[in-house]
Amino acid sequence: MNGNGLMPAPYTPAWVLLPQPYVDAVAAALAEGGTEVLDHWNDPMDPRDATVIARGADGGRLRFVWDEESGWRFGPMDADGWVALEDTRYLALGLLPAPGEVARAARAVIAGTERGTAARPVHRSFRDYGDGLDARLAAYGRTGA
């Protein structure tokens, strides 16, 4: 948010960074629950997304990706760090689930008890400015919501 309490304008540096505290909170919830988080980062736009790389049960790497249209998806990473499209699965958690909820689902993926779905949900468009998502993301920056 800017100094007068308004949400940052789309495509400004502050707007691009709004998801960062949320992905930080998800990575922290994973680590607190015993999942090895290898890396995590925010990716700026169209749609804005964020990535968390976690260690799988087999020692491999799993990529968990949140985006502002579909929520969370995951898949096993190959040696070059990619996830084959046919291996991508979506978690039925809604658009912006609480970090603890994401961590529980990710642990279930790692344990093999959550398989996700190949069907991509679409909760909104990245062009839906002013629909409340930015305020929800900004809350993580203010309070760690």
C-alpha positions as CSV (number, residue, x, y, z in Angstrom):
1,M,0.0,0.0,0.0
2,N,1.1,3.5,-0.5
3,G,1.4,6.1,2.3
4,N,-2.3,7.2,2.0
5,G,-3.7,3.6,2.4
6,L,-4.5,3.0,-1.2
7,M,-3.5,-0.1,-3.1
8,P,-0.6,0.3,-5.4
9,A,-1.5,0.8,-9.1
10,P,-1.2,-2.3,-11.3
11,Y,2.3,-2.9,-12.7
12,T,4.1,-0.6,-10.3
13,P,7.0,-2.1,-8.4
14,A,4.9,-2.2,-5.2
15,W,2.0,-4.0,-6.9
16,V,4.4,-6.6,-8.5
17,L,5.8,-7.3,-5.0
18,L,2.4,-7.8,-3.3
19,P,2.5,-11.7,-3.4
20,Q,6.0,-11.8,-1.8
21,P,4.9,-11.8,1.9
22,Y,2.3,-14.4,1.1
23,V,4.8,-16.8,-0.5
24,D,7.2,-16.1,2.4
25,A,4.5,-17.1,4.8
26,V,3.8,-20.3,2.9
27,A,7.5,-21.2,2.8
28,A,7.7,-20.6,6.5
29,A,4.7,-22.7,7.3
30,L,6.2,-25.6,5.2
31,A,9.5,-25.3,7.0
32,E,7.9,-25.1,10.5
33,G,6.0,-28.3,9.6
34,G,9.2,-30.1,8.8
35,T,9.3,-29.8,5.0
36,E,12.6,-29.0,3.6
37,V,12.2,-25.7,1.6
38,L,15.0,-25.4,-0.9
39,D,14.1,-22.0,-2.4
40,H,11.1,-19.7,-2.9
41,W,10.5,-16.5,-4.9
42,N,8.0,-14.1,-6.3
43,D,7.6,-13.8,-10.1
44,P,6.2,-10.5,-11.2
45,M,3.4,-10.7,-13.7
46,D,0.8,-11.9,-16.2
47,P,-0.2,-13.5,-14.0
48,R,1.7,-12.7,-10.9
49,D,2.9,-16.0,-9.4
50,A,5.2,-17.3,-6.8
51,T,7.2,-20.5,-6.5
52,V,8.3,-22.7,-3.6
53,I,10.7,-25.6,-4.2
54,A,10.5,-28.4,-1.6
55,R,12.3,-31.7,-1.1
56,G,10.1,-34.7,-2.0
57,A,9.9,-37.9,-0.1
58,D,12.2,-39.6,-2.7
59,G,14.8,-36.8,-2.3
60,G,13.7,-35.2,-5.6
61,R,12.5,-31.6,-5.9
62,L,8.8,-30.6,-6.1
63,R,7.8,-27.2,-7.5
64,F,4.7,-25.6,-5.9
65,V,3.5,-22.6,-7.8
66,W,0.8,-20.1,-6.8
67,D,-0.7,-17.8,-9.4
68,E,-3.3,-15.1,-9.1
69,E,-5.7,-16.8,-11.5
70,S,-5.6,-20.5,-10.5
71,G,-4.2,-20.8,-7.0
72,W,-1.7,-23.5,-6.2
73,R,-0.3,-26.2,-8.5
74,F,2.6,-28.6,-8.2
75,G,4.7,-31.1,-10.0
76,P,8.0,-33.0,-9.8
77,M,11.0,-31.1,-11.2
78,D,13.4,-32.6,-13.8
79,A,17.2,-32.3,-13.7
80,D,16.9,-28.9,-15.4
81,G,14.3,-27.6,-12.9
82,W,11.3,-27.9,-15.2
83,V,7.9,-29.6,-14.5
84,A,6.4,-31.3,-17.5
85,L,3.0,-29.9,-18.3
86,E,1.4,-33.4,-18.2
87,D,2.8,-33.8,-14.6
88,T,1.3,-30.5,-13.4
89,R,-1.6,-30.9,-10.9
90,Y,-3.7,-28.3,-9.2
91,L,-4.7,-28.3,-5.5
92,A,-8.4,-27.6,-4.8
93,L,-7.7,-25.0,-2.1
94,G,-9.2,-21.9,-3.7
95,L,-7.4,-18.8,-4.8
96,L,-5.5,-17.7,-1.7
97,P,-5.6,-20.3,1.0
98,A,-4.0,-19.7,4.4
99,P,-0.3,-20.7,4.5
100,G,-0.9,-23.5,7.0
101,E,-3.5,-25.0,4.6
102,V,-1.1,-24.9,1.7
103,A,1.6,-26.5,3.9
104,R,-0.8,-29.3,5.0
105,A,-1.7,-30.0,1.3
106,A,2.0,-29.9,0.3
107,R,2.9,-32.4,3.0
108,A,0.1,-34.6,1.7
109,V,1.5,-34.3,-1.9
110,I,4.9,-35.3,-0.6
111,A,3.5,-38.2,1.4
112,G,1.6,-39.4,-1.8
113,T,-1.9,-39.0,-0.3
114,E,-2.8,-35.9,-2.3
115,R,-2.7,-36.2,-6.1
116,G,-4.4,-33.0,-7.2
117,T,-6.2,-32.6,-10.4
118,A,-5.1,-32.0,-14.0
119,A,-8.1,-29.6,-14.5
120,R,-6.9,-26.0,-14.1
121,P,-9.3,-23.9,-12.0
122,V,-9.8,-20.3,-13.0
123,H,-10.8,-18.2,-10.0
124,R,-10.3,-14.8,-11.7
125,S,-8.3,-13.0,-14.5
126,F,-5.0,-11.3,-13.8
127,R,-6.8,-8.2,-15.2
128,D,-9.4,-8.2,-12.5
129,Y,-7.9,-5.1,-10.7
130,G,-9.9,-3.9,-7.7
131,D,-11.6,-7.3,-7.0
132,G,-10.1,-7.5,-3.5
133,L,-7.1,-9.8,-4.1
134,D,-4.6,-7.1,-3.8
135,A,-5.9,-6.1,-0.4
136,R,-5.8,-9.7,0.7
137,L,-2.2,-10.0,-0.5
138,A,-1.3,-6.7,1.2
139,A,-2.5,-8.0,4.5
140,Y,0.3,-10.5,4.5
141,G,2.8,-7.7,4.3
142,R,1.2,-5.8,7.2
143,T,0.5,-8.6,9.6
144,G,1.8,-11.9,8.3
145,A,-1.9,-12.9,8.0
